[in-house]
Amino acid sequence: MLKILSHTWLANKLSSHDKMQKYVETNDIKWLEQLVRQHQDQLFGFIAAQSSSDLAADVCQQTWLKVMDKKHLYRQQYQFKAWLFTIARNILLDEFRRKRKYTENSSEIESLATVTVTLEQDTSNNERVFKDVDIILYTAALNKLNFQQKEALMLQLEGFSLKQISDICGAAEETIKTRIRYAKQNLKQTISEQLK
């Protein structure tokens, strides 16, 4: 019994990176299950904020399958969450491209945001951008952002650094900073207009 408890305690103390390393080394599904429990909600929220909930569920499933299939590509220098979100982003973009081939109406693949944010700091001037904004107004404003601005902002809200967002999106850090700045400005302006 003590051995089981110590093993459970140890598993809970390991970082996501360490759990992924254990999964790669042992191929033991329990490590993957722990990663899914730990990251699934955030992953789904990130994808759903840029697509529909149905597409997000599909992309999440494909992402975890890709993690299983490509675990041998995971490297020591990776941060697991950034690697996971990069895989999910690439799958989402592939889905967007595939859907565009079959539909003339790109509005079908516009996002239906489900993210709830009530307070966000503008890091450039410490001005409070959102304070107790009704989620409906926020969602409507978020949906008006272009994909790149929304993506960069959502990754920042997930806690990724500029460097990590840059790596995930395949864009320079300065470009990411600009996208986030414009996203916040556009959100603030849209919400202000809606409140008038």
MODELLER restraints for C-alpha pairs under 7 A, 6 or more apart:
rsr = mdl.restraints
at = mdl.atoms
rsr.add(forms.Gaussian(group=physical.xy_distance, feature=features.Distance(at['CA:16:A'], at['CA:35:A']), mean=6.53, stdev=0.5))
rsr.add(forms.Gaussian(group=physical.xy_distance, feature=features.Distance(at['CA:16:A'], at['CA:80:A']), mean=5.95, stdev=0.5))
rsr.add(forms.Gaussian(group=physical.xy_distance, feature=features.Distance(at['CA:17:A'], at['CA:79:A']), mean=6.10, stdev=0.5))
rsr.add(forms.Gaussian(group=physical.xy_distance, feature=features.Distance(at['CA:17:A'], at['CA:80:A']), mean=5.08, stdev=0.5))
rsr.add(forms.Gaussian(group=physical.xy_distance, feature=features.Distance(at['CA:19:A'], at['CA:31:A']), mean=5.59, stdev=0.5))
rsr.add(forms.Gaussian(group=physical.xy_distance, feature=features.Distance(at['CA:20:A'], at['CA:31:A']), mean=6.78, stdev=0.5))
rsr.add(forms.Gaussian(group=physical.xy_distance, feature=features.Distance(at['CA:22:A'], at['CA:31:A']), mean=6.72, stdev=0.5))
rsr.add(forms.Gaussian(group=physical.xy_distance, feature=features.Distance(at['CA:23:A'], at['CA:29:A']), mean=6.89, stdev=0.5))
rsr.add(forms.Gaussian(group=physical.xy_distance, feature=features.Distance(at['CA:23:A'], at['CA:31:A']), mean=5.30, stdev=0.5))
rsr.add(forms.Gaussian(group=physical.xy_distance, feature=features.Distance(at['CA:23:A'], at['CA:32:A']), mean=6.33, stdev=0.5))
rsr.add(forms.Gaussian(group=physical.xy_distance, feature=features.Distance(at['CA:24:A'], at['CA:71:A']), mean=5.93, stdev=0.5))
rsr.add(forms.Gaussian(group=physical.xy_distance, feature=features.Distance(at['CA:24:A'], at['CA:72:A']), mean=6.49, stdev=0.5))
rsr.add(forms.Gaussian(group=physical.xy_distance, feature=features.Distance(at['CA:43:A'], at['CA:60:A']), mean=6.93, stdev=0.5))
rsr.add(forms.Gaussian(group=physical.xy_distance, feature=features.Distance(at['CA:43:A'], at['CA:85:A']), mean=6.91, stdev=0.5))
rsr.add(forms.Gaussian(group=physical.xy_distance, feature=features.Distance(at['CA:44:A'], at['CA:56:A']), mean=5.91, stdev=0.5))
rsr.add(forms.Gaussian(group=physical.xy_distance, feature=features.Distance(at['CA:44:A'], at['CA:57:A']), mean=6.72, stdev=0.5))
rsr.add(forms.Gaussian(group=physical.xy_distance, feature=features.Distance(at['CA:44:A'], at['CA:60:A']), mean=6.30, stdev=0.5))
rsr.add(forms.Gaussian(group=physical.xy_distance, feature=features.Distance(at['CA:45:A'], at['CA:114:A']), mean=6.98, stdev=0.5))
rsr.add(forms.Gaussian(group=physical.xy_distance, feature=features.Distance(at['CA:45:A'], at['CA:115:A']), mean=6.55, stdev=0.5))
rsr.add(forms.Gaussian(group=physical.xy_distance, feature=features.Distance(at['CA:46:A'], at['CA:154:A']), mean=6.44, stdev=0.5))
rsr.add(forms.Gaussian(group=physical.xy_distance, feature=features.Distance(at['CA:47:A'], at['CA:56:A']), mean=5.17, stdev=0.5))
rsr.add(forms.Gaussian(group=physical.xy_distance, feature=features.Distance(at['CA:48:A'], at['CA:56:A']), mean=4.95, stdev=0.5))
rsr.add(forms.Gaussian(group=physical.xy_distance, feature=features.Distance(at['CA:48:A'], at['CA:112:A']), mean=6.88, stdev=0.5))
rsr.add(forms.Gaussian(group=physical.xy_distance, feature=features.Distance(at['CA:48:A'], at['CA:113:A']), mean=6.14, stdev=0.5))
rsr.add(forms.Gaussian(group=physical.xy_distance, feature=features.Distance(at['CA:48:A'], at['CA:114:A']), mean=6.53, stdev=0.5))
rsr.add(forms.Gaussian(group=physical.xy_distance, feature=features.Distance(at['CA:49:A'], at['CA:111:A']), mean=6.18, stdev=0.5))
rsr.add(forms.Gaussian(group=physical.xy_distance, feature=features.Distance(at['CA:49:A'], at['CA:112:A']), mean=6.16, stdev=0.5))
rsr.add(forms.Gaussian(group=physical.xy_distance, feature=features.Distance(at['CA:49:A'], at['CA:113:A']), mean=3.96, stdev=0.5))
rsr.add(forms.Gaussian(group=physical.xy_distance, feature=features.Distance(at['CA:49:A'], at['CA:114:A']), mean=5.65, stdev=0.5))
rsr.add(forms.Gaussian(group=physical.xy_distance, feature=features.Distance(at['CA:49:A'], at['CA:115:A']), mean=6.16, stdev=0.5))
rsr.add(forms.Gaussian(group=physical.xy_distance, feature=features.Distance(at['CA:50:A'], at['CA:111:A']), mean=4.48, stdev=0.5))
rsr.add(forms.Gaussian(group=physical.xy_distance, feature=features.Distance(at['CA:50:A'], at['CA:112:A']), mean=6.71, stdev=0.5))
rsr.add(forms.Gaussian(group=physical.xy_distance, feature=features.Distance(at['CA:50:A'], at['CA:113:A']), mean=6.41, stdev=0.5))
rsr.add(forms.Gaussian(group=physical.xy_distance, feature=features.Distance(at['CA:51:A'], at['CA:109:A']), mean=6.33, stdev=0.5))
rsr.add(forms.Gaussian(group=physical.xy_distance, feature=features.Distance(at['CA:51:A'], at['CA:110:A']), mean=6.02, stdev=0.5))
rsr.add(forms.Gaussian(group=physical.xy_distance, feature=features.Distance(at['CA:51:A'], at['CA:111:A']), mean=3.88, stdev=0.5))
rsr.add(forms.Gaussian(group=physical.xy_distance, feature=features.Distance(at['CA:51:A'], at['CA:112:A']), mean=5.73, stdev=0.5))
rsr.add(forms.Gaussian(group=physical.xy_distance, feature=features.Distance(at['CA:52:A'], at['CA:111:A']), mean=5.80, stdev=0.5))
rsr.add(forms.Gaussian(group=physical.xy_distance, feature=features.Distance(at['CA:52:A'], at['CA:112:A']), mean=5.32, stdev=0.5))
rsr.add(forms.Gaussian(group=physical.xy_distance, feature=features.Distance(at['CA:59:A'], at['CA:88:A']), mean=6.53, stdev=0.5))
rsr.add(forms.Gaussian(group=physical.xy_distance, feature=features.Distance(at['CA:59:A'], at['CA:91:A']), mean=6.42, stdev=0.5))
rsr.add(forms.Gaussian(group=physical.xy_distance, feature=features.Distance(at['CA:59:A'], at['CA:92:A']), mean=6.25, stdev=0.5))
rsr.add(forms.Gaussian(group=physical.xy_distance, feature=features.Distance(at['CA:60:A'], at['CA:88:A']), mean=6.78, stdev=0.5))
rsr.add(forms.Gaussian(group=physical.xy_distance, feature=features.Distance(at['CA:63:A'], at['CA:87:A']), mean=6.18, stdev=0.5))
rsr.add(forms.Gaussian(group=physical.xy_distance, feature=features.Distance(at['CA:63:A'], at['CA:88:A']), mean=5.33, stdev=0.5))
rsr.add(forms.Gaussian(group=physical.xy_distance, feature=features.Distance(at['CA:82:A'], at['CA:164:A']), mean=6.46, stdev=0.5))
rsr.add(forms.Gaussian(group=physical.xy_distance, feature=features.Distance(at['CA:82:A'], at['CA:168:A']), mean=6.64, stdev=0.5))
rsr.add(forms.Gaussian(group=physical.xy_distance, feature=features.Distance(at['CA:86:A'], at['CA:168:A']), mean=4.82, stdev=0.5))
rsr.add(forms.Gaussian(group=physical.xy_distance, feature=features.Distance(at['CA:96:A'], at['CA:109:A']), mean=6.75, stdev=0.5))
rsr.add(forms.Gaussian(group=physical.xy_distance, feature=features.Distance(at['CA:100:A'], at['CA:106:A']), mean=6.56, stdev=0.5))
rsr.add(forms.Gaussian(group=physical.xy_distance, feature=features.Distance(at['CA:111:A'], at['CA:143:A']), mean=6.20, stdev=0.5))
rsr.add(forms.Gaussian(group=physical.xy_distance, feature=features.Distance(at['CA:112:A'], at['CA:143:A']), mean=6.85, stdev=0.5))
rsr.add(forms.Gaussian(group=physical.xy_distance, feature=features.Distance(at['CA:113:A'], at['CA:139:A']), mean=5.66, stdev=0.5))
rsr.add(forms.Gaussian(group=physical.xy_distance, feature=features.Distance(at['CA:113:A'], at['CA:143:A']), mean=6.75, stdev=0.5))
rsr.add(forms.Gaussian(group=physical.xy_distance, feature=features.Distance(at['CA:116:A'], at['CA:135:A']), mean=6.27, stdev=0.5))
rsr.add(forms.Gaussian(group=physical.xy_distance, feature=features.Distance(at['CA:118:A'], at['CA:130:A']), mean=6.27, stdev=0.5))
rsr.add(forms.Gaussian(group=physical.xy_distance, feature=features.Distance(at['CA:118:A'], at['CA:131:A']), mean=5.63, stdev=0.5))
rsr.add(forms.Gaussian(group=physical.xy_distance, feature=features.Distance(at['CA:118:A'], at['CA:132:A']), mean=4.87, stdev=0.5))
rsr.add(forms.Gaussian(group=physical.xy_distance, feature=features.Distance(at['CA:118:A'], at['CA:133:A']), mean=5.83, stdev=0.5))
rsr.add(forms.Gaussian(group=physical.xy_distance, feature=features.Distance(at['CA:119:A'], at['CA:130:A']), mean=4.99, stdev=0.5))
rsr.add(forms.Gaussian(group=physical.xy_distance, feature=features.Distance(at['CA:119:A'], at['CA:131:A']), mean=4.94, stdev=0.5))
rsr.add(forms.Gaussian(group=physical.xy_distance, feature=features.Distance(at['CA:119:A'], at['CA:132:A']), mean=6.59, stdev=0.5))
rsr.add(forms.Gaussian(group=physical.xy_distance, feature=features.Distance(at['CA:120:A'], at['CA:128:A']), mean=6.54, stdev=0.5))
rsr.add(forms.Gaussian(group=physical.xy_distance, feature=features.Distance(at['CA:120:A'], at['CA:129:A']), mean=5.96, stdev=0.5))
rsr.add(forms.Gaussian(group=physical.xy_distance, feature=features.Distance(at['CA:120:A'], at['CA:130:A']), mean=5.54, stdev=0.5))
rsr.add(forms.Gaussian(group=physical.xy_distance, feature=features.Distance(at['CA:121:A'], at['CA:127:A']), mean=6.28, stdev=0.5))
rsr.add(forms.Gaussian(group=physical.xy_distance, feature=features.Distance(at['CA:121:A'], at['CA:128:A']), mean=5.16, stdev=0.5))
rsr.add(forms.Gaussian(group=physical.xy_distance, feature=features.Distance(at['CA:121:A'], at['CA:129:A']), mean=6.01, stdev=0.5))
rsr.add(forms.Gaussian(group=physical.xy_distance, feature=features.Distance(at['CA:122:A'], at['CA:128:A']), mean=6.26, stdev=0.5))
rsr.add(forms.Gaussian(group=physical.xy_distance, feature=features.Distance(at['CA:122:A'], at['CA:129:A']), mean=6.12, stdev=0.5))
rsr.add(forms.Gaussian(group=physical.xy_distance, feature=features.Distance(at['CA:129:A'], at['CA:188:A']), mean=6.27, stdev=0.5))
rsr.add(forms.Gaussian(group=physical.xy_distance, feature=features.Distance(at['CA:137:A'], at['CA:191:A']), mean=6.39, stdev=0.5))
rsr.add(forms.Gaussian(group=physical.xy_distance, feature=features.Distance(at['CA:138:A'], at['CA:191:A']), mean=6.87, stdev=0.5))
rsr.add(forms.Gaussian(group=physical.xy_distance, feature=features.Distance(at['CA:141:A'], at['CA:187:A']), mean=5.55, stdev=0.5))
rsr.add(forms.Gaussian(group=physical.xy_distance, feature=features.Distance(at['CA:141:A'], at['CA:190:A']), mean=5.69, stdev=0.5))
rsr.add(forms.Gaussian(group=physical.xy_distance, feature=features.Distance(at['CA:141:A'], at['CA:191:A']), mean=6.28, stdev=0.5))
rsr.add(forms.Gaussian(group=physical.xy_distance, feature=features.Distance(at['CA:142:A'], at['CA:150:A']), mean=6.92, stdev=0.5))
rsr.add(forms.Gaussian(group=physical.xy_distance, feature=features.Distance(at['CA:142:A'], at['CA:187:A']), mean=6.48, stdev=0.5))
rsr.add(forms.Gaussian(group=physical.xy_distance, feature=features.Distance(at['CA:145:A'], at['CA:183:A']), mean=6.59, stdev=0.5))
rsr.add(forms.Gaussian(group=physical.xy_distance, feature=features.Distance(at['CA:148:A'], at['CA:179:A']), mean=6.89, stdev=0.5))
rsr.add(forms.Gaussian(group=physical.xy_distance, feature=features.Distance(at['CA:149:A'], at['CA:179:A']), mean=4.79, stdev=0.5))
rsr.add(forms.Gaussian(group=physical.xy_distance, feature=features.Distance(at['CA:149:A'], at['CA:180:A']), mean=5.97, stdev=0.5))
rsr.add(forms.Gaussian(group=physical.xy_distance, feature=features.Distance(at['CA:149:A'], at['CA:183:A']), mean=5.18, stdev=0.5))
rsr.add(forms.Gaussian(group=physical.xy_distance, feature=features.Distance(at['CA:150:A'], at['CA:183:A']), mean=6.54, stdev=0.5))
rsr.add(forms.Gaussian(group=physical.xy_distance, feature=features.Distance(at['CA:152:A'], at['CA:165:A']), mean=6.71, stdev=0.5))
rsr.add(forms.Gaussian(group=physical.xy_distance, feature=features.Distance(at['CA:152:A'], at['CA:176:A']), mean=6.36, stdev=0.5))
rsr.add(forms.Gaussian(group=physical.xy_distance, feature=features.Distance(at['CA:152:A'], at['CA:179:A']), mean=6.43, stdev=0.5))
rsr.add(forms.Gaussian(group=physical.xy_distance, feature=features.Distance(at['CA:152:A'], at['CA:180:A']), mean=5.84, stdev=0.5))
rsr.add(forms.Gaussian(group=physical.xy_distance, feature=features.Distance(at['CA:153:A'], at['CA:180:A']), mean=5.27, stdev=0.5))
rsr.add(forms.Gaussian(group=physical.xy_distance, feature=features.Distance(at['CA:153:A'], at['CA:183:A']), mean=6.69, stdev=0.5))
rsr.add(forms.Gaussian(group=physical.xy_distance, feature=features.Distance(at['CA:155:A'], at['CA:165:A']), mean=6.41, stdev=0.5))
rsr.add(forms.Gaussian(group=physical.xy_distance, feature=features.Distance(at['CA:162:A'], at['CA:173:A']), mean=5.98, stdev=0.5))
rsr.add(forms.Gaussian(group=physical.xy_distance, feature=features.Distance(at['CA:162:A'], at['CA:176:A']), mean=6.88, stdev=0.5))
rsr.add(forms.Gaussian(group=physical.xy_distance, feature=features.Distance(at['CA:163:A'], at['CA:173:A']), mean=6.15, stdev=0.5))
rsr.add(forms.Gaussian(group=physical.xy_distance, feature=features.Distance(at['CA:166:A'], at['CA:172:A']), mean=5.65, stdev=0.5))
rsr.add(forms.Gaussian(group=physical.xy_distance, feature=features.Distance(at['CA:166:A'], at['CA:173:A']), mean=5.30, stdev=0.5))
rsr.add(forms.Gaussian(group=physical.xy_distance, feature=features.Distance(at['CA:166:A'], at['CA:176:A']), mean=6.30, stdev=0.5))
